[in-house]
Amino acid sequence: MGGGDAAGQRAFCPVCRRQWTVGVELHRSALVGQQVDNPVSAEEKVRAVKDLTRDDCVAEQVTASLLARPVTAQSMSAAERVRVVKELTRDDEVATSVTSELLQRPRVARQAMRNDDVRFTVNRAQFDNSEQAREQIRERMPSVRKIEHAMEYLDLVGSAHQYVATLGWLVPRLRGQEFSDDERETIRRSIARVRGAVDWLEPALETGMVTLDEQLAQLLKGE
């Protein structure tokens, strides 16, 4: 009898009862996927957080708070951090603000500009911004367009004249010279770029269409 009473007391002691309750709760959660009242394991806590952040407003505040914790951010892999940044910068206004701030960091700017595609895009953006500024000036001062036209005309004619004159001086000097296969191939690639540029100029002169197709853009970049 005494042994039975002791066993009964142990079975219903507070510690045992709490362990038994947690075990039942975990078992119920695993079986039906319900949210337990007192999450213990990491999986249960994740499920609890997901349930509490179903509301977008709550989710936004929780996400901002978590990303502001340096330890949390550092524990994420580089690929995961890149994915998060891409998701957060889908909006052009946000992306513009973030990009502007990042490019003010010298090391980041240097690394970014080593990428040919990035450098080409940045140069194109600078050209577009300059063109937009010039267009605004033209609208306020129509005479500026006439001046630009005269300068551009002289530049085109001068460039063609200089190219022909340079070849007229260089080509006769090729007599008796021997070029390696690599040198000849380099010159051929340069000729292809010149021919591509001329083929771009002629229709632009006739139709006013100056858009580069992808193949010609790659050719003019020397790729």
Salt bridges, closest charged atoms under 4 A:
GLU43 OE2 - ARG47 NH2 3.29
ASP51 OD1 - ARG54 NE 3.20
GLU80 OE2 - ARG83 NH2 2.69
GLU87 OE2 - ARG90 NH2 2.88
ASP116 OD1 - ARG119 NH2 2.35
ASP117 OD1 - LYS221 NZ 3.75
ASP128 OD1 - ARG124 NE 3.51
GLU131 OE1 - ARG134 NH2 2.68
GLU131 OE2 - ARG138 NH1 3.05
GLU135 OE1 - ARG138 NH1 2.64
GLU148 OE1 - ARG138 NE 2.64
GLU148 OE1 - ARG145 NH1 3.04
GLU152 OE1 - ARG145 NH2 3.19
ASP181 OD1 - ARG184 NH2 2.96
GLU185 OE1 - ARG188 NH1 3.90
GLU185 OE2 - ARG189 NH1 4.00
GLU223 OE2 - LYS221 NZ 3.55
